[in-house]
Amino acid sequence: MSAITMYSTTWCGYCQRLKSQLDREGIGYTEVNIELDPDAAALVEKVNNGNQTVPTVVYADGSAQTNPSLAQVKAKLAAV
């Protein structure tokens, strides 16, 4: 089971960077492409005041971060 869900797009450079950092650190995640999943796009819009801003990371406790750094993800995972 993944520790986080990352909402992304195929063309998002910030998403690619965060994915490579998570892979390098061995942090599991489920990726959801908001261009292919209208429900996911709606969730991202809800979290980001109507904007489809990615990466949006959602944690097991339901909280979310938009375009977090690796350090922010690690800190949040340690707190959850």
VEXDREN-2710 file (C-alpha; in Angstrom, 1 decimal):
% VEXDREN-2710
k/r/px/py/pz
1/MET/0.0/0.0/0.0
2/SER/1.3/3.4/-0.9
3/ALA/1.9/6.0/1.7
4/ILE/0.7/8.8/-0.5
5/THR/-1.3/9.6/-3.6
6/MET/0.2/12.0/-6.0
7/TYR/-2.0/13.7/-8.5
8/SER/-0.1/14.7/-11.6
9/THR/0.0/15.2/-15.4
10/THR/2.4/13.7/-17.9
11/TRP/3.9/17.1/-18.9
12/CYS/4.5/18.5/-15.3
13/GLY/8.2/18.9/-14.6
14/TYR/7.6/19.4/-10.9
15/CYS/5.7/16.1/-10.9
16/GLN/8.6/14.3/-12.6
17/ARG/11.1/15.8/-10.1
18/LEU/9.1/14.8/-7.1
19/LYS/8.5/11.3/-8.5
20/SER/12.2/10.7/-9.0
21/GLN/13.0/12.0/-5.5
22/LEU/10.3/9.7/-3.9
23/ASP/11.7/6.8/-5.9
24/ARG/15.2/7.5/-4.8
25/GLU/14.1/7.7/-1.1
26/GLY/12.0/4.5/-1.4
27/ILE/8.8/6.3/-0.6
28/GLY/5.8/4.5/-2.0
29/TYR/3.1/6.4/-3.9
30/THR/0.2/5.9/-6.1
31/GLU/0.2/8.3/-9.1
32/VAL/-3.1/9.5/-10.6
33/ASN/-3.1/11.4/-13.9
34/ILE/-5.7/14.1/-13.6
35/GLU/-5.9/14.4/-17.4
36/LEU/-7.3/10.9/-17.6
37/ASP/-9.5/10.9/-14.4
38/PRO/-12.1/13.6/-14.2
39/ASP/-12.9/12.7/-10.5
40/ALA/-9.2/13.2/-9.7
41/ALA/-9.1/16.5/-11.5
42/ALA/-12.2/17.6/-9.4
43/LEU/-10.4/16.6/-6.2
44/VAL/-7.3/18.6/-7.1
45/GLU/-9.5/21.6/-8.0
46/LYS/-11.2/21.4/-4.6
47/VAL/-7.9/21.2/-2.7
48/ASN/-6.4/24.1/-4.7
49/ASN/-9.2/26.7/-4.8
50/GLY/-10.5/25.7/-8.2
51/ASN/-7.0/25.3/-9.8
52/GLN/-5.6/22.1/-11.3
53/THR/-2.3/22.6/-9.6
54/VAL/0.0/19.5/-9.7
55/PRO/1.7/17.8/-8.1
56/THR/-0.9/17.6/-5.3
57/VAL/-0.1/15.0/-2.7
58/VAL/-2.8/13.5/-0.5
59/TYR/-1.8/11.6/2.7
60/ALA/-3.5/8.7/4.5
61/ASP/-5.1/11.2/7.0
62/GLY/-6.8/13.0/4.1
63/SER/-4.6/16.1/4.3
64/ALA/-3.0/17.5/1.1
65/GLN/0.0/19.5/0.0
66/THR/0.5/21.3/-3.3
67/ASN/3.9/21.1/-5.0
68/PRO/5.6/20.0/-1.8
69/SER/9.4/19.5/-1.5
70/LEU/10.8/16.1/-0.6
71/ALA/11.5/17.4/2.9
72/GLN/7.9/18.5/3.3
73/VAL/6.7/15.0/2.2
74/LYS/9.1/13.3/4.6
75/ALA/8.1/15.5/7.5
76/LYS/4.4/15.0/6.9
77/LEU/4.8/11.2/6.6
78/ALA/6.7/11.2/9.9
79/ALA/3.8/13.1/11.5
80/VAL/1.0/10.9/10.1
END
